[in-house]
């Protein structure tokens, strides 16, 4: 495991606390949640203990299994009041080897979850994403630099100001193959979070 800085450690602890609370609210065992989410029991234990910064993919599987949406695992419970996230206060959920970041800056509650991300990719960095839940849509808008987006085998080269709308329920990747940094906004719409699990009843 890479050494985590203070903010990453506190985020990992907060995520762990919320995952554990959501699991206990449902009366699920570690094994049940691990099975529903398709993650290993060991990974789940590490997440709940705040000992690891889970991948975005693992967080999505856990939030979907818990039917709460990704924002609920990284932000305090929402109220009707507007929620202000100051510059630099977003949840850093991905860090690239060369310093790029995927930051979740805002999100809505289930069942139809919308996430707003601020992404930076350093030269040569890429982020590969597994297919999200069925019906997921992504909207990407390039602010600085250029980025190549691969969606289910197709490639799209985007320059500053370009935007791309695509289905996120297929494998996809964001790639910076240039020698300059790139920055883009990403909105992810995940309808009916947890719908696949709603008819399941955990074993007693």
C-alpha positions in Angstrom: 0.0 0.0 0.0 1.3 3.5 -0.8 1.8 5.9 2.0 -1.3 8.1 2.3 -1.1 11.8 3.2 -3.2 13.2 6.0 -6.2 14.1 3.9 -6.2 10.8 2.1 -6.0 9.0 5.5 -9.0 11.0 6.9 -11.0 10.3 3.7 -10.2 6.6 3.9 -11.4 6.6 7.6 -14.5 8.5 6.7 -15.4 6.1 3.8 -14.7 3.1 6.1 -17.0 4.5 8.8 -19.8 5.1 6.3 -19.5 1.7 4.6 -19.6 0.0 8.0 -22.6 2.1 9.2 -24.6 1.4 6.0 -23.8 -2.3 6.3 -24.9 -2.5 9.9 -28.0 -0.5 9.2 -29.0 -3.3 6.9 -28.0 -6.0 9.3 -25.6 -7.5 6.7 -22.5 -9.4 7.6 -19.1 -8.6 6.0 -19.5 -11.7 3.9 -22.9 -10.7 2.6 -21.8 -7.2 1.6 -18.6 -8.6 0.0 -20.7 -11.0 -2.0 -23.3 -8.4 -3.1 -20.6 -6.0 -4.1 -18.3 -8.5 -5.8 -15.3 -7.6 -3.7 -13.1 -9.8 -1.4 -13.9 -10.0 2.3 -10.3 -8.9 2.9 -10.7 -5.8 0.8 -14.0 -4.9 2.6 -12.3 -5.3 6.0 -9.5 -3.0 5.0 -12.0 -0.5 3.6 -14.1 -0.5 6.8 -10.9 -0.1 9.0 -9.8 2.9 6.8 -6.6 1.0 6.1 -6.7 1.4 2.4 -7.9 3.9 -0.2 -10.2 1.7 -2.4 -10.3 2.1 -6.1 -13.1 4.1 -7.7 -14.4 0.8 -9.1 -14.5 -0.9 -5.7 -16.3 2.2 -4.2 -18.9 2.1 -7.0 -19.5 -1.6 -6.4 -19.9 -1.0 -2.7 -22.2 2.0 -3.0 -24.3 0.2 -5.6 -24.7 -2.8 -3.4 -25.6 -0.6 -0.4 -28.0 1.3 -2.7 -26.7 4.7 -1.6 -24.6 6.0 -4.5 -20.9 7.0 -4.4 -21.4 10.5 -3.0 -23.0 9.1 0.1 -19.8 7.2 1.0 -17.5 10.2 0.7 -19.7 13.1 1.9 -21.6 13.7 5.1 -25.3 13.1 5.0 -27.0 15.8 2.9 -29.7 18.1 4.1 -32.0 20.4 2.1 -29.5 23.2 2.5 -27.2 23.9 -0.4 -23.8 22.2 0.1 -20.8 24.3 -0.7 -17.5 22.6 -1.6 -14.6 25.1 -1.6 -11.7 24.8 -4.0 -9.4 22.0 -2.8 -12.1 20.4 -0.5 -13.3 17.7 -2.9 -12.8 14.0 -2.3 -9.6 12.8 -4.0 -10.6 9.3 -5.1 -7.9 8.6 -7.7 -4.3 9.7 -7.8 -2.1 9.0 -10.8 1.6 8.0 -10.6 2.6 11.3 -12.0 0.4 13.5 -9.8 -3.0 13.5 -11.7 -6.1 13.4 -9.6 -9.8 12.4 -9.9 -11.7 14.6 -7.4 -15.4 14.1 -6.6 -16.5 17.7 -5.9 -20.3 17.3 -5.7 -23.0 14.7 -5.8 -26.7 14.0 -5.3 -28.6 11.4 -3.3 -30.1 8.1 -4.7 -31.9 6.7 -6.4 -30.8 8.7 -9.4 -27.3 9.8 -8.6 -25.4 12.5 -10.3 -21.7 13.0 -9.6 -19.5 16.0 -10.6 -15.8 15.3 -11.0 -12.7 17.5 -11.6 -10.0 15.4 -13.3 -6.4 16.2 -14.0 -4.1 13.9 -15.9 -0.3 14.5 -16.0 1.6 13.8 -19.2 1.4 10.1 -20.0 -1.2 9.2 -17.4 -4.4 7.2 -18.0 -7.3 6.0 -15.9 -9.0 2.8 -16.9 -12.6 2.4 -15.7 -14.6 -0.8 -15.7 -18.2 -0.7 -16.9 -20.5 1.0 -14.4 -24.0 -0.1 -13.6 -26.5 -0.3 -16.5 -27.8 3.0 -17.8 -24.9 5.1 -16.5 -24.1 8.1 -18.7 -21.0 10.3 -18.6 -20.6 13.9 -19.8 -17.0 15.1 -20.2 -15.9 18.6 -21.0 -12.2 19.5 -21.5 -11.0 22.6 -19.7 -7.2 22.5 -20.5 -5.0 20.3 -22.7 -6.1 17.4 -24.7 -7.5 14.0 -23.7 -8.3 10.8 -25.5 -11.3 8.9 -24.3 -11.7 5.2 -25.1 -15.2 3.9 -24.9 -15.9 0.2 -25.6 -13.0 0.1 -28.2 -13.7 3.5 -29.9 -11.3 6.4 -29.5 -12.2 10.1 -29.3 -9.5 12.9 -29.2 -10.8 16.0 -27.4 -9.2 19.4 -27.4 -10.0 22.4 -25.0 -13.6 23.2 -25.1 -14.6 19.9 -26.6 -17.3 17.7 -24.9 -18.2 14.1 -25.1 -21.4 12.3 -24.0 -21.1 8.5 -23.7 -22.5 5.4 -22.0 -20.5 4.6 -18.9 -21.9 1.0 -18.7 -19.1 -0.2 -21.0 -15.3 -0.3 -20.3 -13.7 3.2 -20.8 -10.5 5.1 -20.2 -9.3 8.6 -20.0 -5.8 9.1 -21.5 -3.3 11.9 -21.7 -0.7 10.9 -24.3 0.7 14.5 -24.7 3.6 16.2 -22.8 1.3 18.7 -21.1 -1.2 18.3 -18.3 -4.9 18.1 -19.1 -8.0 19.0 -17.0 -11.6 18.1 -17.6 -14.9 18.1 -15.8 -16.8 14.9 -15.7 -20.5 14.4 -14.8 -21.6 10.9 -14.2 -25.4 10.0 -14.1 -26.2 6.7 -12.5 -29.9 6.0 -12.6 -31.7 3.7 -10.1 -28.7 3.0 -7.9 -28.8 -0.5 -6.5 -31.8 -1.6 -8.6 -30.1 -4.9 -9.2 -30.0 -5.6 -5.5 -33.5 -4.5 -4.5 -35.1 -7.9 -4.9 -32.4 -9.7 -3.0 -32.9 -10.6 0.6 -29.7 -11.4 2.6 -29.6 -14.8 4.1 -30.4 -14.9 7.7 
